[in-house]
Amino acid sequence: MSNASFLQDLAVVMLVAGLVTVLFRWLKQPVVLGYIIAGVIIGPHVLPSPLIRSEESIHTLSELGIIFLLFTLGLEFNFRKIRQIGATALIVAPLETGLMFFAGYQIGQAFGWRTMDCVYLGGILMISSTTIITKTLAETGKHREKFAEVIFGVLIAEDIIAILLVASLSAVAQTGGFDWGALLQLALRLAVFLVVVVILGLLVVPRVLGFVGKFKVEETLLITVLGLCFGLSLLAVKLGFSVALGAFVMGAIMAEADDFQRIQRITLPLRDMFSAVFFVAIGLLIDPGLLRQYAWPVAVISVVLVAGKIVACSFGSFVAGYDRGTALRVGLGLAQIGEFSFIIAALGATLGLTSSFLYPIAVTVSAITSVLTPYLIRHADWFVALHDRLAPQSMLNYQRDYLEWFQRVWHRKQTSAARKLIRKVLLQLAINLALIAGLFLGAVFVDRLQLSWSERPSQWLGGRKTFLWLAAVLLSLPVMIAFIRKLQAFSMMLAEVTIREGRNAKQKTAFRALLSNTILFTGIVMVSLLLLLLSSPLLPPMKILFLLLGLAAGLAVMLKTWFVRIYARAQAAIRETLERERLPQEPEVHKPMPPLLEHAELLTLHLQPDWPCVGKTITDLKLRTLTGASVVVVRRGKESIVNPNPDVRFEDQDQLLLLGDALQLNAAEKLMKGVQEPNA
């Protein structure tokens, strides 16, 4: 009976969503709005007998919509784009979230609500809706524009802030106040998680997908992609992070694979299906009767939210160096709240810290602002023109002068090559340290699972804990060796840069050596203490600890060259993955062969030095005009030029692949060889 009830609920949701899609496409209105309205109509608050029996099942399915939306967002937004707009996100997100938290707290105080209601309302207003923005930008076809890239970067920073916020609000319930130590620990765990997953993912995932893609079977590729996506999402949840974070990171990793566009195409139908369920589920939570009871707070919060986010995000984007058009579009696109706000509101209700009215108000405000978002994005040009018309000339001049100054400063070479190299080595040290920490934290996590096979090691050795600790040490040896080598290089460079003056060359050399050795020794001691702290739950008995450390040190000395080679190969593989230029892939659509190609053939020509076509372009030869044949591939050494442009110049030893019927290919071959046709 329960299965039949679930099937009925799903059938109702999909039928209504299908009707809404057709109707709102015909009316040229945002489909997201239709989904939410449909959810209100079929929900428990409008009809005498609700059509949905189990809202919990529908909300469970809606979580899949969040996973697929964040996953496809990651596919669109690879690590090179994240690096380009990272500084902007770090400016906009803290400014926006801080302002909205303050505004939400003050609104609650003005209505006379309890302190915790005010705190949670501030948290609810901080985070924009990744789901709604992604769907709206995809529908309007603006997801590839510059302002969309900035929005996605801000959303990533907001999600990280939201994770820290949820953790801190949970700590309030447990301790009665903010536990800054626990919050810092969570931030460190998040950084380690991201570094380890991204590094290992870039090493493994693109190669696995490349191997699976060779089968040319979409079912196999789809199942593999879904397994990796859900697997990382589950791992993120188990470690105390959001399922959305895991899905996004896996999408960003897969964006570096050669078949990323194929992956994107085969997962889009799943995204569309489950995202429709997600928005209908939002509508199920809206009680029209509540709008009458709390109409005034809902209206005030909605107005302050939209205005505050537009002002804060636009100003932050402008400060980060974007023109006023792009900055205003960023603000208009982020003027709503969504899924993370629901999580924060539900957390307060579950922990008993907030009043019963706060969660419905959050849902209603989210619905109102979600409805406004598509119109704000579509009419962004009108808002930009309105700003230019109403803004005083002094403000426009200030904006122009600031942007000119920012561009000059941004492009100016500010530091020496040595200082840039020091910053690069520092980043590499931080990444290596995070990898090492991730291995030990992973061993602690596996220990908590208490797997049956891990009980086999003898207890006198320390049992499972010693085995996991030793495994983490051995796996981290290549990274540890690289860390020490880079730390040594960093200490030498820092001593060279900072010590330039002295009485004589001998004193400078001695002092540089002293400073370099001090930095190296201090760094090794600090990292050793950190690793001892991280691995403290797994440390073996003292009687064998030093024996195992000696064994690890001996292996490090004997296999140092091999470990260095492994690390170098991994580093080169990641660099190759990130720097690879991905050629655009055409969708694999199966169509019947056009009549003109029914008799088409292929011909391969190997150009010789004495052929008259060498040194000429396709345009010079008038190949298509005179013969009807086309050059589809030019192979030059190891390089292949597919569908060459007419200005491609033929070179000696080129291999050409020509397309045409038998007569066209014969004429083309004679033209390339310079064979004259006999006079008629």
FENKA-V829090 format. One record per residue. N is the residue number from 1. RES is the residue in one letter. SS is DSSP state (alpha for helix, beta for strand, coil for the rest). Layout:
BEGIN
n->N res->RES ss->SS
n->N res->RES ss->SS
END
This chain:
BEGIN
n->1 res->M ss->coil
n->2 res->S ss->alpha
n->3 res->N ss->alpha
n->4 res->A ss->alpha
n->5 res->S ss->alpha
n->6 res->F ss->alpha
n->7 res->L ss->alpha
n->8 res->Q ss->alpha
n->9 res->D ss->alpha
n->10 res->L ss->alpha
n->11 res->A ss->alpha
n->12 res->V ss->alpha
n->13 res->V ss->alpha
n->14 res->M ss->alpha
n->15 res->L ss->alpha
n->16 res->V ss->alpha
n->17 res->A ss->alpha
n->18 res->G ss->alpha
n->19 res->L ss->alpha
n->20 res->V ss->alpha
n->21 res->T ss->alpha
n->22 res->V ss->alpha
n->23 res->L ss->alpha
n->24 res->F ss->alpha
n->25 res->R ss->alpha
n->26 res->W ss->alpha
n->27 res->L ss->coil
n->28 res->K ss->coil
n->29 res->Q ss->coil
n->30 res->P ss->coil
n->31 res->V ss->alpha
n->32 res->V ss->alpha
n->33 res->L ss->alpha
n->34 res->G ss->alpha
n->35 res->Y ss->alpha
n->36 res->I ss->alpha
n->37 res->I ss->alpha
n->38 res->A ss->alpha
n->39 res->G ss->alpha
n->40 res->V ss->alpha
n->41 res->I ss->alpha
n->42 res->I ss->alpha
n->43 res->G ss->coil
n->44 res->P ss->coil
n->45 res->H ss->coil
n->46 res->V ss->coil
n->47 res->L ss->coil
n->48 res->P ss->coil
n->49 res->S ss->coil
n->50 res->P ss->coil
n->51 res->L ss->coil
n->52 res->I ss->coil
n->53 res->R ss->coil
n->54 res->S ss->coil
n->55 res->E ss->alpha
n->56 res->E ss->alpha
n->57 res->S ss->alpha
n->58 res->I ss->alpha
n->59 res->H ss->alpha
n->60 res->T ss->alpha
n->61 res->L ss->alpha
n->62 res->S ss->alpha
n->63 res->E ss->alpha
n->64 res->L ss->alpha
n->65 res->G ss->alpha
n->66 res->I ss->alpha
n->67 res->I ss->alpha
n->68 res->F ss->alpha
n->69 res->L ss->alpha
n->70 res->L ss->alpha
n->71 res->F ss->alpha
n->72 res->T ss->alpha
n->73 res->L ss->alpha
n->74 res->G ss->alpha
n->75 res->L ss->alpha
n->76 res->E ss->alpha
n->77 res->F ss->coil
n->78 res->N ss->coil
n->79 res->F ss->alpha
n->80 res->R ss->alpha
n->81 res->K ss->alpha
n->82 res->I ss->alpha
n->83 res->R ss->alpha
n->84 res->Q ss->alpha
n->85 res->I ss->alpha
n->86 res->G ss->alpha
n->87 res->A ss->alpha
n->88 res->T ss->alpha
n->89 res->A ss->alpha
n->90 res->L ss->alpha
n->91 res->I ss->alpha
n->92 res->V ss->alpha
n->93 res->A ss->alpha
n->94 res->P ss->alpha
n->95 res->L ss->alpha
n->96 res->E ss->alpha
n->97 res->T ss->alpha
n->98 res->G ss->alpha
n->99 res->L ss->alpha
n->100 res->M ss->alpha
n->101 res->F ss->alpha
n->102 res->F ss->alpha
n->103 res->A ss->alpha
n->104 res->G ss->alpha
n->105 res->Y ss->alpha
n->106 res->Q ss->alpha
n->107 res->I ss->alpha
n->108 res->G ss->alpha
n->109 res->Q ss->alpha
n->110 res->A ss->alpha
n->111 res->F ss->coil
n->112 res->G ss->coil
n->113 res->W ss->coil
n->114 res->R ss->coil
n->115 res->T ss->alpha
n->116 res->M ss->alpha
n->117 res->D ss->alpha
n->118 res->C ss->alpha
n->119 res->V ss->alpha
n->120 res->Y ss->alpha
n->121 res->L ss->alpha
n->122 res->G ss->alpha
n->123 res->G ss->alpha
n->124 res->I ss->alpha
n->125 res->L ss->alpha
n->126 res->M ss->alpha
n->127 res->I ss->coil
n->128 res->S ss->coil
n->129 res->S ss->coil
n->130 res->T ss->alpha
n->131 res->T ss->alpha
n->132 res->I ss->alpha
n->133 res->I ss->alpha
n->134 res->T ss->alpha
n->135 res->K ss->alpha
n->136 res->T ss->alpha
n->137 res->L ss->alpha
n->138 res->A ss->alpha
n->139 res->E ss->alpha
n->140 res->T ss->alpha
n->141 res->G ss->coil
n->142 res->K ss->coil
n->143 res->H ss->coil
n->144 res->R ss->coil
n->145 res->E ss->coil
n->146 res->K ss->alpha
n->147 res->F ss->alpha
n->148 res->A ss->alpha
n->149 res->E ss->alpha
n->150 res->V ss->alpha
n->151 res->I ss->alpha
n->152 res->F ss->alpha
n->153 res->G ss->alpha
n->154 res->V ss->alpha
n->155 res->L ss->alpha
n->156 res->I ss->alpha
n->157 res->A ss->alpha
n->158 res->E ss->alpha
n->159 res->D ss->alpha
n->160 res->I ss->alpha
n->161 res->I ss->alpha
n->162 res->A ss->alpha
n->163 res->I ss->alpha
n->164 res->L ss->alpha
n->165 res->L ss->alpha
n->166 res->V ss->alpha
n->167 res->A ss->alpha
n->168 res->S ss->alpha
n->169 res->L ss->alpha
n->170 res->S ss->alpha
n->171 res->A ss->alpha
n->172 res->V ss->alpha
n->173 res->A ss->alpha
n->174 res->Q ss->alpha
n->175 res->T ss->alpha
n->176 res->G ss->coil
n->177 res->G ss->coil
n->178 res->F ss->coil
n->179 res->D ss->coil
n->180 res->W ss->alpha
n->181 res->G ss->alpha
n->182 res->A ss->alpha
n->183 res->L ss->alpha
n->184 res->L ss->alpha
n->185 res->Q ss->alpha
n->186 res->L ss->alpha
n->187 res->A ss->alpha
n->188 res->L ss->alpha
n->189 res->R ss->alpha
n->190 res->L ss->alpha
n->191 res->A ss->alpha
n->192 res->V ss->alpha
n->193 res->F ss->alpha
n->194 res->L ss->alpha
n->195 res->V ss->alpha
n->196 res->V ss->alpha
n->197 res->V ss->alpha
n->198 res->V ss->alpha
n->199 res->I ss->alpha
n->200 res->L ss->alpha
n->201 res->G ss->alpha
n->202 res->L ss->alpha
n->203 res->L ss->alpha
n->204 res->V ss->alpha
n->205 res->V ss->alpha
n->206 res->P ss->alpha
n->207 res->R ss->alpha
n->208 res->V ss->alpha
n->209 res->L ss->alpha
n->210 res->G ss->alpha
n->211 res->F ss->alpha
n->212 res->V ss->alpha
n->213 res->G ss->alpha
n->214 res->K ss->coil
n->215 res->F ss->coil
n->216 res->K ss->coil
n->217 res->V ss->coil
n->218 res->E ss->alpha
n->219 res->E ss->alpha
n->220 res->T ss->alpha
n->221 res->L ss->alpha
n->222 res->L ss->alpha
n->223 res->I ss->alpha
n->224 res->T ss->alpha
n->225 res->V ss->alpha
n->226 res->L ss->alpha
n->227 res->G ss->alpha
n->228 res->L ss->alpha
n->229 res->C ss->alpha
n->230 res->F ss->alpha
n->231 res->G ss->alpha
n->232 res->L ss->alpha
n->233 res->S ss->alpha
n->234 res->L ss->alpha
n->235 res->L ss->alpha
n->236 res->A ss->alpha
n->237 res->V ss->alpha
n->238 res->K ss->alpha
n->239 res->L ss->coil
n->240 res->G ss->coil
n->241 res->F ss->coil
n->242 res->S ss->coil
n->243 res->V ss->alpha
n->244 res->A ss->alpha
n->245 res->L ss->alpha
n->246 res->G ss->alpha
n->247 res->A ss->alpha
n->248 res->F ss->alpha
n->249 res->V ss->alpha
n->250 res->M ss->alpha
n->251 res->G ss->alpha
n->252 res->A ss->alpha
n->253 res->I ss->alpha
n->254 res->M ss->alpha
n->255 res->A ss->coil
n->256 res->E ss->coil
n->257 res->A ss->coil
n->258 res->D ss->coil
n->259 res->D ss->coil
n->260 res->F ss->alpha
n->261 res->Q ss->alpha
n->262 res->R ss->alpha
n->263 res->I ss->alpha
n->264 res->Q ss->alpha
n->265 res->R ss->alpha
n->266 res->I ss->alpha
n->267 res->T ss->alpha
n->268 res->L ss->alpha
n->269 res->P ss->alpha
n->270 res->L ss->alpha
n->271 res->R ss->alpha
n->272 res->D ss->alpha
n->273 res->M ss->alpha
n->274 res->F ss->alpha
n->275 res->S ss->alpha
n->276 res->A ss->alpha
n->277 res->V ss->alpha
n->278 res->F ss->alpha
n->279 res->F ss->alpha
n->280 res->V ss->alpha
n->281 res->A ss->alpha
n->282 res->I ss->alpha
n->283 res->G ss->alpha
n->284 res->L ss->alpha
n->285 res->L ss->coil
n->286 res->I ss->coil
n->287 res->D ss->coil
n->288 res->P ss->alpha
n->289 res->G ss->alpha
n->290 res->L ss->alpha
n->291 res->L ss->alpha
n->292 res->R ss->alpha
n->293 res->Q ss->alpha
n->294 res->Y ss->coil
n->295 res->A ss->alpha
n->296 res->W ss->alpha
n->297 res->P ss->alpha
n->298 res->V ss->alpha
n->299 res->A ss->alpha
n->300 res->V ss->alpha
n->301 res->I ss->alpha
n->302 res->S ss->alpha
n->303 res->V ss->alpha
n->304 res->V ss->alpha
n->305 res->L ss->alpha
n->306 res->V ss->alpha
n->307 res->A ss->alpha
n->308 res->G ss->alpha
n->309 res->K ss->alpha
n->310 res->I ss->alpha
n->311 res->V ss->alpha
n->312 res->A ss->alpha
n->313 res->C ss->alpha
n->314 res->S ss->alpha
n->315 res->F ss->alpha
n->316 res->G ss->alpha
n->317 res->S ss->alpha
n->318 res->F ss->alpha
n->319 res->V ss->alpha
n->320 res->A ss->coil
n->321 res->G ss->coil
n->322 res->Y ss->coil
n->323 res->D ss->coil
n->324 res->R ss->alpha
n->325 res->G ss->alpha
n->326 res->T ss->alpha
n->327 res->A ss->alpha
n->328 res->L ss->alpha
n->329 res->R ss->alpha
n->330 res->V ss->alpha
n->331 res->G ss->alpha
n->332 res->L ss->alpha
n->333 res->G ss->alpha
n->334 res->L ss->coil
n->335 res->A ss->coil
n->336 res->Q ss->coil
n->337 res->I ss->coil
n->338 res->G ss->coil
n->339 res->E ss->alpha
n->340 res->F ss->alpha
n->341 res->S ss->alpha
n->342 res->F ss->alpha
n->343 res->I ss->alpha
n->344 res->I ss->alpha
n->345 res->A ss->alpha
n->346 res->A ss->alpha
n->347 res->L ss->alpha
n->348 res->G ss->alpha
n->349 res->A ss->alpha
n->350 res->T ss->alpha
n->351 res->L ss->coil
n->352 res->G ss->coil
n->353 res->L ss->coil
n->354 res->T ss->coil
n->355 res->S ss->coil
n->356 res->S ss->coil
n->357 res->F ss->alpha
n->358 res->L ss->alpha
n->359 res->Y ss->alpha
n->360 res->P ss->alpha
n->361 res->I ss->alpha
n->362 res->A ss->alpha
n->363 res->V ss->alpha
n->364 res->T ss->alpha
n->365 res->V ss->alpha
n->366 res->S ss->alpha
n->367 res->A ss->alpha
n->368 res->I ss->alpha
n->369 res->T ss->alpha
n->370 res->S ss->alpha
n->371 res->V ss->alpha
n->372 res->L ss->alpha
n->373 res->T ss->alpha
n->374 res->P ss->alpha
n->375 res->Y ss->alpha
n->376 res->L ss->alpha
n->377 res->I ss->alpha
n->378 res->R ss->alpha
n->379 res->H ss->coil
n->380 res->A ss->alpha
n->381 res->D ss->alpha
n->382 res->W ss->alpha
n->383 res->F ss->alpha
n->384 res->V ss->alpha
n->385 res->A ss->alpha
n->386 res->L ss->alpha
n->387 res->H ss->alpha
n->388 res->D ss->alpha
n->389 res->R ss->alpha
n->390 res->L ss->alpha
n->391 res->A ss->coil
n->392 res->P ss->coil
n->393 res->Q ss->alpha
n->394 res->S ss->alpha
n->395 res->M ss->alpha
n->396 res->L ss->alpha
n->397 res->N ss->alpha
n->398 res->Y ss->alpha
n->399 res->Q ss->alpha
n->400 res->R ss->alpha
n->401 res->D ss->alpha
n->402 res->Y ss->alpha
n->403 res->L ss->alpha
n->404 res->E ss->alpha
n->405 res->W ss->alpha
n->406 res->F ss->alpha
n->407 res->Q ss->alpha
n->408 res->R ss->alpha
n->409 res->V ss->alpha
n->410 res->W ss->alpha
n->411 res->H ss->alpha
n->412 res->R ss->coil
n->413 res->K ss->coil
n->414 res->Q ss->coil
n->415 res->T ss->coil
n->416 res->S ss->coil
n->417 res->A ss->alpha
n->418 res->A ss->alpha
n->419 res->R ss->alpha
n->420 res->K ss->alpha
n->421 res->L ss->alpha
n->422 res->I ss->alpha
n->423 res->R ss->alpha
n->424 res->K ss->alpha
n->425 res->V ss->alpha
n->426 res->L ss->alpha
n->427 res->L ss->alpha
n->428 res->Q ss->alpha
n->429 res->L ss->alpha
n->430 res->A ss->alpha
n->431 res->I ss->alpha
n->432 res->N ss->alpha
n->433 res->L ss->alpha
n->434 res->A ss->alpha
n->435 res->L ss->alpha
n->436 res->I ss->alpha
n->437 res->A ss->alpha
n->438 res->G ss->alpha
n->439 res->L ss->alpha
n->440 res->F ss->alpha
n->441 res->L ss->alpha
n->442 res->G ss->alpha
n->443 res->A ss->alpha
n->444 res->V ss->alpha
n->445 res->F ss->alpha
n->446 res->V ss->alpha
n->447 res->D ss->alpha
n->448 res->R ss->alpha
n->449 res->L ss->alpha
n->450 res->Q ss->coil
n->451 res->L ss->coil
n->452 res->S ss->alpha
n->453 res->W ss->alpha
n->454 res->S ss->alpha
n->455 res->E ss->alpha
n->456 res->R ss->coil
n->457 res->P ss->coil
n->458 res->S ss->coil
n->459 res->Q ss->alpha
n->460 res->W ss->alpha
n->461 res->L ss->alpha
n->462 res->G ss->coil
n->463 res->G ss->alpha
n->464 res->R ss->alpha
n->465 res->K ss->alpha
n->466 res->T ss->alpha
n->467 res->F ss->alpha
n->468 res->L ss->alpha
n->469 res->W ss->alpha
n->470 res->L ss->alpha
n->471 res->A ss->alpha
n->472 res->A ss->alpha
n->473 res->V ss->alpha
n->474 res->L ss->alpha
n->475 res->L ss->alpha
n->476 res->S ss->alpha
n->477 res->L ss->alpha
n->478 res->P ss->alpha
n->479 res->V ss->alpha
n->480 res->M ss->alpha
n->481 res->I ss->alpha
n->482 res->A ss->alpha
n->483 res->F ss->alpha
n->484 res->I ss->alpha
n->485 res->R ss->alpha
n->486 res->K ss->alpha
n->487 res->L ss->alpha
n->488 res->Q ss->alpha
n->489 res->A ss->alpha
n->490 res->F ss->alpha
n->491 res->S ss->alpha
n->492 res->M ss->alpha
n->493 res->M ss->alpha
n->494 res->L ss->alpha
n->495 res->A ss->alpha
n->496 res->E ss->alpha
n->497 res->V ss->alpha
n->498 res->T ss->alpha
n->499 res->I ss->coil
n->500 res->R ss->coil
n->501 res->E ss->coil
n->502 res->G ss->coil
n->503 res->R ss->coil
n->504 res->N ss->coil
n->505 res->A ss->alpha
n->506 res->K ss->alpha
n->507 res->Q ss->alpha
n->508 res->K ss->alpha
n->509 res->T ss->alpha
n->510 res->A ss->alpha
n->511 res->F ss->alpha
n->512 res->R ss->alpha
n->513 res->A ss->alpha
n->514 res->L ss->alpha
n->515 res->L ss->alpha
n->516 res->S ss->alpha
n->517 res->N ss->alpha
n->518 res->T ss->alpha
n->519 res->I ss->alpha
n->520 res->L ss->alpha
n->521 res->F ss->alpha
n->522 res->T ss->alpha
n->523 res->G ss->alpha
n->524 res->I ss->alpha
n->525 res->V ss->alpha
n->526 res->M ss->alpha
n->527 res->V ss->alpha
n->528 res->S ss->alpha
n->529 res->L ss->alpha
n->530 res->L ss->alpha
n->531 res->L ss->alpha
n->532 res->L ss->alpha
n->533 res->L ss->alpha
n->534 res->L ss->alpha
n->535 res->S ss->coil
n->536 res->S ss->coil
n->537 res->P ss->coil
n->538 res->L ss->coil
n->539 res->L ss->coil
n->540 res->P ss->coil
n->541 res->P ss->coil
n->542 res->M ss->alpha
n->543 res->K ss->alpha
n->544 res->I ss->alpha
n->545 res->L ss->alpha
n->546 res->F ss->alpha
n->547 res->L ss->alpha
n->548 res->L ss->alpha
n->549 res->L ss->alpha
n->550 res->G ss->alpha
n->551 res->L ss->alpha
n->552 res->A ss->alpha
n->553 res->A ss->alpha
n->554 res->G ss->alpha
n->555 res->L ss->alpha
n->556 res->A ss->alpha
n->557 res->V ss->alpha
n->558 res->M ss->alpha
n->559 res->L ss->coil
n->560 res->K ss->alpha
n->561 res->T ss->alpha
n->562 res->W ss->alpha
n->563 res->F ss->alpha
n->564 res->V ss->alpha
n->565 res->R ss->alpha
n->566 res->I ss->alpha
n->567 res->Y ss->alpha
n->568 res->A ss->alpha
n->569 res->R ss->alpha
n->570 res->A ss->alpha
n->571 res->Q ss->alpha
n->572 res->A ss->alpha
n->573 res->A ss->alpha
n->574 res->I ss->alpha
n->575 res->R ss->alpha
n->576 res->E ss->alpha
n->577 res->T ss->alpha
n->578 res->L ss->alpha
n->579 res->E ss->alpha
n->580 res->R ss->coil
n->581 res->E ss->coil
n->582 res->R ss->coil
n->583 res->L ss->coil
n->584 res->P ss->coil
n->585 res->Q ss->coil
n->586 res->E ss->coil
n->587 res->P ss->coil
n->588 res->E ss->coil
n->589 res->V ss->coil
n->590 res->H ss->coil
n->591 res->K ss->coil
n->592 res->P ss->coil
n->593 res->M ss->coil
n->594 res->P ss->coil
n->595 res->P ss->alpha
n->596 res->L ss->alpha
n->597 res->L ss->alpha
n->598 res->E ss->coil
n->599 res->H ss->coil
n->600 res->A ss->coil
n->601 res->E ss->beta
n->602 res->L ss->beta
n->603 res->L ss->beta
n->604 res->T ss->beta
n->605 res->L ss->beta
n->606 res->H ss->beta
n->607 res->L ss->coil
n->608 res->Q ss->coil
n->609 res->P ss->coil
n->610 res->D ss->coil
n->611 res->W ss->coil
n->612 res->P ss->coil
n->613 res->C ss->coil
n->614 res->V ss->coil
n->615 res->G ss->coil
n->616 res->K ss->coil
n->617 res->T ss->beta
n->618 res->I ss->alpha
n->619 res->T ss->alpha
n->620 res->D ss->alpha
n->621 res->L ss->alpha
n->622 res->K ss->coil
n->623 res->L ss->alpha
n->624 res->R ss->alpha
n->625 res->T ss->alpha
n->626 res->L ss->alpha
n->627 res->T ss->alpha
n->628 res->G ss->coil
n->629 res->A ss->coil
n->630 res->S ss->beta
n->631 res->V ss->beta
n->632 res->V ss->beta
n->633 res->V ss->beta
n->634 res->V ss->beta
n->635 res->R ss->beta
n->636 res->R ss->beta
n->637 res->G ss->coil
n->638 res->K ss->coil
n->639 res->E ss->beta
n->640 res->S ss->beta
n->641 res->I ss->beta
n->642 res->V ss->beta
n->643 res->N ss->coil
n->644 res->P ss->coil
n->645 res->N ss->coil
n->646 res->P ss->coil
n->647 res->D ss->coil
n->648 res->V ss->coil
n->649 res->R ss->beta
n->650 res->F ss->coil
n->651 res->E ss->coil
n->652 res->D ss->coil
n->653 res->Q ss->coil
n->654 res->D ss->coil
n->655 res->Q ss->beta
n->656 res->L ss->beta
n->657 res->L ss->beta
n->658 res->L ss->beta
n->659 res->L ss->beta
n->660 res->G ss->beta
n->661 res->D ss->coil
n->662 res->A ss->alpha
n->663 res->L ss->alpha
n->664 res->Q ss->alpha
n->665 res->L ss->alpha
n->666 res->N ss->alpha
n->667 res->A ss->alpha
n->668 res->A ss->alpha
n->669 res->E ss->alpha
n->670 res->K ss->alpha
n->671 res->L ss->alpha
n->672 res->M ss->alpha
n->673 res->K ss->alpha
n->674 res->G ss->coil
n->675 res->V ss->coil
n->676 res->Q ss->coil
n->677 res->E ss->coil
n->678 res->P ss->coil
n->679 res->N ss->coil
n->680 res->A ss->coil
END
